[in-house]
Amino acid sequence: MRTDKIKTIAMHSAIWGLYVITFSSWLSIFWGDQSFSDYVIETLKILPVNMLVTYISIYFLLPSFFREKNYTRSILSILLVITVSLPVQEFIMNGNFFTRNLFANFLETTFIVSIGIALVMPKNWLTLFFEKQALEKDKVKAELAALKSQINPHFFFNTLNNIYSLVVRNENGKAAQIIEELSDLMSKVLYESNLPRITLEKELEILNHYIRIQKIRFEENMDINSELQIQDNQLLIPPMILFIFVENCFKHSGNNVGEKISISLEIATKDKVVSFRAVNTLPENVEGKQKGAGIENTRKRLNLIYKSGFDLVTSKQERKFIVELNIDTAHDTKN
């Protein structure tokens, strides 16, 4: 860190030294009433004032130009500082606060400050750009965490409620089986759901645990068919992204006790695309679509991760609710 400070001081000293030599040479060539050394001395006299004005402008006033985007105020503030410095420069040079050289000094100081701004502007712009990128990433992470937190507790609450119902009905054998399966499932869900991405293979393991729990619950009162055409089970997807739809199938198929549940699941991959289709029967007298916070939260989550790289369609045909999801993993914003 000390080396960096030394380098910074050396670089600034070199720039100001170059300014003194260049400006004094220009005066001696085009003004010509004094020698080069005399102009160097005069330039050095007002150098501290010019340095102060420049550093105030580029380190205090310029940042507001980028962060607050109040361009007019920033420009006027810089011009005001330059104007205030002019009488000080005149007093140092001539012993008077106001002379006929004010306008020439104004142009000179404005030119110096402009050069300073031009040198630091790219750095300020890049700093602001990377800060904005970091804030966007933090925002997306926070939103994803919020959406995921609405999914996981929902599943565990429903499962525990199922166990409670079985115990009340004295079906302790079934309850014990569900608890054993739930223990295995929780170890996967609690670990996998904290990862940004998991393989499709891991997601299918979670689905299989959950389906086994529901099979124990419904026994012969459930008809579930699954068709897998997996070319690549190592494709990375967000954890629990398919689970919410499978859970939804069971949640809305079994609203009326005694009705047989019918669920069809299709999962396939082709190239980088994961395709998912779920169809579940609906109880009688169900109005509207099987829409809820779970599906809408998942849509928001997919949009944050894949932007336009996914397609999610839900529809209702007679007493069937259908979900069709296609994810192009190549559009993952993490790639």
C-alpha positions in Angstrom: 0.0 0.0 0.0 2.9 2.4 0.8 4.4 1.6 -2.6 1.1 2.5 -4.3 1.1 5.9 -2.5 4.7 6.6 -3.6 3.8 5.7 -7.2 0.7 8.0 -7.0 2.7 10.9 -5.6 5.4 10.4 -8.2 2.9 10.3 -11.1 1.1 13.5 -9.9 4.5 15.3 -9.4 5.5 14.3 -13.0 2.2 15.6 -14.4 2.5 18.9 -12.6 6.1 19.2 -13.5 5.2 18.6 -17.2 2.5 21.3 -16.9 5.0 23.9 -15.5 7.5 23.2 -18.2 5.0 23.1 -21.1 3.0 26.2 -20.0 6.2 28.2 -19.3 7.6 27.3 -22.7 4.3 28.3 -24.4 4.4 31.7 -22.6 8.0 32.3 -23.5 7.4 31.5 -27.2 4.0 33.2 -27.8 4.1 36.0 -25.1 7.8 36.6 -25.2 8.2 39.6 -22.8 10.1 37.5 -20.2 12.6 34.7 -20.2 11.6 31.1 -19.8 13.0 31.0 -16.2 10.9 34.0 -15.2 7.7 32.3 -16.5 8.6 29.1 -14.6 8.9 31.1 -11.4 5.5 32.8 -12.0 3.9 29.5 -12.8 5.3 28.0 -9.7 3.9 30.9 -7.6 0.3 30.1 -8.5 0.8 26.3 -8.8 -0.5 25.6 -5.3 -3.7 27.4 -6.0 -4.2 25.6 -9.3 -3.4 22.3 -7.7 -6.0 23.0 -4.9 -8.7 24.0 -7.4 -8.0 20.9 -9.5 -8.1 18.4 -6.6 -11.2 19.9 -5.2 -12.8 19.6 -8.6 -11.8 16.0 -9.4 -12.0 14.5 -5.9 -15.0 16.3 -4.3 -17.1 17.9 -7.0 -16.6 15.4 -9.9 -17.9 12.3 -8.0 -21.3 14.0 -7.6 -21.3 14.3 -11.4 -21.2 10.5 -11.7 -23.2 9.4 -8.6 -26.0 12.0 -8.4 -26.2 12.7 -12.1 -26.7 16.4 -11.3 -24.7 17.6 -14.2 -25.7 21.3 -14.0 -24.8 21.6 -10.3 -21.5 19.9 -10.7 -20.4 22.1 -13.6 -21.5 25.3 -11.9 -19.7 24.2 -8.7 -16.5 23.6 -10.5 -16.7 27.0 -12.3 -17.5 28.7 -9.0 -14.4 27.3 -7.4 -12.3 28.4 -10.3 -13.8 31.9 -10.2 -13.1 32.2 -6.4 -9.5 31.2 -7.0 -8.8 34.0 -9.5 -8.4 37.0 -7.1 -6.1 34.8 -4.9 -3.9 34.1 -8.0 -3.9 37.8 -8.9 -2.9 38.8 -5.4 0.0 36.4 -5.4 1.2 37.6 -8.8 0.5 41.4 -8.6 -0.4 42.3 -5.1 -4.0 43.2 -6.2 -7.1 41.1 -6.1 -8.5 42.4 -9.4 -6.6 43.2 -12.6 -7.1 43.0 -16.3 -5.6 39.4 -16.4 -8.6 37.8 -14.7 -10.2 36.4 -17.9 -6.8 35.0 -19.1 -6.3 33.4 -15.7 -9.8 32.0 -15.8 -9.1 30.3 -19.1 -5.8 29.0 -17.9 -7.3 27.5 -14.7 -10.3 26.1 -16.5 -7.9 24.4 -19.0 -5.9 22.9 -16.1 -9.0 21.6 -14.3 -10.3 20.2 -17.6 -7.1 18.2 -18.1 -7.3 16.8 -14.6 -10.9 15.8 -15.2 -10.1 14.1 -18.5 -7.4 12.1 -16.7 -9.5 10.8 -13.8 -12.9 10.5 -15.6 -12.3 7.0 -17.1 -11.3 5.7 -13.7 -14.4 7.2 -12.0 -16.6 5.9 -14.7 -15.2 2.4 -14.4 -15.4 2.5 -10.6 -19.1 3.5 -10.8 -19.7 0.8 -13.5 -18.3 -2.0 -11.4 -20.1 -0.7 -8.2 -23.4 -0.8 -10.2 -22.6 -4.3 -11.4 -21.9 -5.5 -7.9 -25.1 -3.9 -6.6 -27.1 -5.6 -9.4 -25.6 -8.9 -8.5 -26.4 -8.4 -4.8 -29.9 -7.4 -5.7 -30.4 -10.5 -7.8 -29.0 -12.7 -5.0 -31.3 -11.1 -2.5 -34.3 -11.6 -4.7 -33.5 -15.2 -5.4 -32.9 -15.9 -1.7 -36.3 -14.4 -0.9 -38.1 -16.4 -3.6 -36.4 -19.7 -2.5 -37.3 -19.0 1.1 -40.9 -18.9 0.1 -40.6 -22.3 -1.6 -38.8 -24.5 0.9 -40.8 -23.8 4.1 -44.0 -24.3 2.1 -43.0 -27.9 1.2 -41.9 -28.8 4.7 -45.1 -27.4 6.2 -47.3 -29.5 3.9 -45.3 -32.6 4.6 -45.4 -32.2 8.4 -49.1 -31.5 8.1 -49.5 -34.8 6.2 -47.7 -36.7 8.9 -49.9 -35.1 11.5 -53.0 -36.2 9.6 -51.8 -39.8 9.5 -51.0 -39.9 13.2 -54.5 -38.5 14.0 -56.0 -41.3 11.9 -53.8 -43.9 13.7 -51.9 -44.7 10.5 -48.6 -44.8 12.4 -46.9 -47.2 10.0 -47.4 -44.8 7.1 -46.3 -41.9 9.3 -43.1 -43.7 10.2 -42.3 -44.5 6.6 -42.9 -40.8 5.6 -40.6 -39.6 8.4 -37.8 -41.9 7.2 -38.2 -40.7 3.6 -38.5 -37.1 4.8 -35.3 -37.4 6.7 -33.4 -38.5 3.6 -35.2 -35.8 1.6 -34.4 -33.0 4.1 -30.7 -33.8 4.0 -30.7 -33.3 0.3 -33.0 -30.3 0.1 -31.4 -28.3 2.9 -27.9 -28.8 1.3 -28.8 -28.6 -2.4 -31.2 -25.6 -2.0 -28.3 -23.4 -0.7 -26.3 -24.0 -3.9 -26.7 -21.6 -6.8 -27.0 -24.5 -9.3 -27.3 -28.3 -9.1 -27.2 -31.0 -11.7 -30.4 -32.3 -13.2 -29.5 -35.7 -11.7 -29.6 -34.1 -8.2 -32.9 -32.5 -8.9 -34.4 -35.8 -10.0 -33.2 -37.5 -6.8 -35.1 -34.8 -4.8 -38.2 -35.4 -6.9 -38.0 -39.2 -6.4 -37.8 -38.8 -2.6 -40.8 -36.5 -2.7 -42.9 -38.8 -5.0 -42.1 -41.8 -2.7 -43.5 -39.9 0.2 -46.7 -39.1 -1.7 -47.0 -42.8 -2.8 -46.9 -43.9 0.8 -49.6 -41.3 1.6 -52.0 -42.1 -1.2 -51.2 -45.8 -1.9 -53.7 -47.2 -4.5 -55.5 -43.9 -4.7 -52.8 -42.4 -6.8 -51.8 -43.0 -10.4 -48.5 -41.4 -11.4 -46.7 -41.9 -14.7 -43.3 -40.6 -15.5 -41.3 -40.5 -18.7 -37.7 -39.6 -18.8 -35.6 -39.0 -22.0 -32.4 -37.7 -20.5 -29.4 -37.3 -22.7 -27.4 -35.3 -20.2 -28.2 -35.4 -16.5 -25.3 -33.2 -15.7 -26.9 -30.0 -17.0 -26.9 -27.3 -14.3 -30.3 -25.9 -13.2 -31.4 -23.9 -10.1 -32.2 -26.2 -7.2 -35.9 -27.0 -6.5 -36.9 -25.4 -9.9 -38.9 -28.5 -11.0 -39.9 -29.6 -7.5 -42.3 -26.7 -7.1 -44.4 -27.9 -10.1 -44.4 -31.6 -8.9 -45.5 -30.5 -5.5 -48.2 -28.4 -7.0 -49.5 -31.5 -8.9 -50.1 -33.3 -5.6 -51.3 -30.3 -3.8 -54.1 -29.5 -6.2 -54.9 -33.1 -7.3 -55.9 -34.2 -3.8 -58.2 -31.5 -2.7 -61.2 -33.8 -2.6 -60.7 -36.9 -0.4 -61.7 -40.1 -2.1 -60.9 -38.9 -5.7 -58.2 -40.8 -7.5 -55.1 -38.7 -8.2 -53.7 -38.9 -11.7 -50.3 -37.2 -12.5 -48.1 -37.4 -15.6 -44.5 -36.2 -15.6 -42.3 -35.8 -18.6 -38.7 -34.7 -18.4 -36.3 -34.6 -21.3 -33.0 -32.9 -22.4 -31.7 -32.0 -25.8 -28.5 -30.2 -26.3 -28.5 -27.6 -23.5 -32.3 -27.5 -23.1 -34.2 -29.1 -20.2 -37.9 -29.7 -21.0 -40.5 -30.5 -18.3 -44.2 -31.2 -18.6 -46.6 -32.0 -15.8 -50.3 -32.9 -16.1 -52.5 -33.4 -13.1 -56.2 -34.0 -12.7 -58.2 -31.4 -10.8 -61.0 -32.0 -8.3 -64.6 -31.3 -9.5 -66.0 -27.8 -9.4 -62.6 -26.1 -9.7 -62.8 -22.6 -11.2 -60.0 -20.8 -13.0 -56.4 -21.8 -13.3 -54.2 -23.6 -10.8 -52.2 -20.5 -10.2 -50.6 -19.4 -7.0 -47.6 -17.8 -5.4 -45.4 -20.8 -6.0 -45.7 -20.7 -9.8 -45.4 -17.0 -10.0 -42.4 -17.0 -7.7 -40.8 -19.6 -9.9 -41.5 -17.5 -13.0 -39.7 -14.5 -11.3 -36.8 -16.7 -10.3 -36.4 -18.1 -13.8 -36.6 -14.6 -15.3 -33.8 -13.4 -12.9 -31.6 -16.3 -14.0 -32.4 -16.9 -17.6 -33.9 -13.7 -18.8 -35.5 -14.7 -22.2 -33.9 -18.1 -22.1 -36.9 -20.0 -20.7 -40.5 -20.6 -21.6 -43.1 -21.4 -19.0 -46.8 -22.0 -20.0 -49.6 -23.1 -17.8 -53.1 -24.1 -19.1 -56.3 -25.8 -18.0 -58.1 -28.4 -20.2 -61.3 -29.7 -18.7 -60.2 -31.2 -15.4 -56.5 -31.2 -16.2 -53.9 -28.6 -15.3 -50.8 -28.6 -17.5 -47.4 -27.0 -16.9 -44.8 -26.9 -19.7 -41.4 -25.5 -19.0 -38.4 -25.3 -21.3 -35.0 -24.0 -20.0 -32.1 -23.2 -22.2 -29.3 -23.5 -19.7 -26.9 -21.8 -22.2 -28.8 -18.5 -21.3 -27.8 -18.8 -17.6 -26.7 -15.4 -16.4 -24.0 -17.1 -14.3 -22.3 -18.3 -17.5 
